Amino acid sequence: MATYPPRSLRHEYDLYVENEIESYKDSVPRSTLLSIGDEAVARLRQQEQLALDEMVLWDEVDRIIKLRLRVPSYQSWRRRRLRMLEKYRRPEHWGIQPTDALVRAIRPRAEAHVLVAGENVHDAVLYFAANGCEVTAVEREEEVIDRVMSAAAAVGLAQRVHGSACDLGRWAPQIPLSAVVCTPAAFRGLCADERARVIALLQGATEAGGVHVVETAAVGQPTMTLEELTTRYVGWDISVECNIATAGTFLARKSPS
């Protein structure tokens, strides 16, 4: 399985500083940037900097902007970031209960890749990303994916979240999956044969011991039934948690090969 080394907090800090500086540059008029450039040249000359090449100059410009913005030191930022990450790792922060199926069935780890498909995926995506997973969100509405990516960026998790604005029938995994989470909308619009093909594709891409959590809709809604899901997961360790009528949460764990 392809693995992802945990991103260091130092790397995240460098990205944070870079984003703050670039956002500032985009927000001020050109005359302000030119004045900062003049200040940078003056400072470098005071330091008897002989090689005033473009790279050195822009580094000094960035340093001046960082001071103006009062960007916190790495140690200050690190302490705050660790407190925030601890809060984000808790499912309750995202409106998910510790007793929910996806929390109990899926144990997040840094090298895991989780697929979350369907509508209302925002909370699950951020929960898994906060716990170190690489997460791919698939939803046919581009606006939904944009909201997910914006939310991930707002809490510093964008580097772990990947979005794909398409229906699940046109999406194909590029690397092995550790877990799959699907809401009823994930299979909307797909006929029985298409659903079978998608499930087979996801099963084949799931590593041994991987988990699929599929929510089903209430009676009368056009989606897969628990009966259909059961027939698709022969050989997997299956459990079902029913809610109302025939709606429920279908859980399947892939047997070790």
NORKASUL-V118663 format. One line per field, one symbol per residue. phi: phi as a letter, one per 20 degrees, with the letter a starting at -180 (. if undefined). A space follows every 10 residues. Layout:
phi = ???
This chain:
phi = .fdcfgffff fffffffgff ffffffedff ffffffffff ffffffelfe eeefffffff gffffgffel fffgffffff ffffffffff fffdmdegef gfffeddfbf efcdeccoel egffgfffff enfecddcbf efffffffff ffffdmdffd dcdceaeffd ecfecfdebc ccegfgdfne fgffffffff ffffeefgnf cddcedefgn efbfeffffg fedfneedbc dedclefrdd dbdffgf
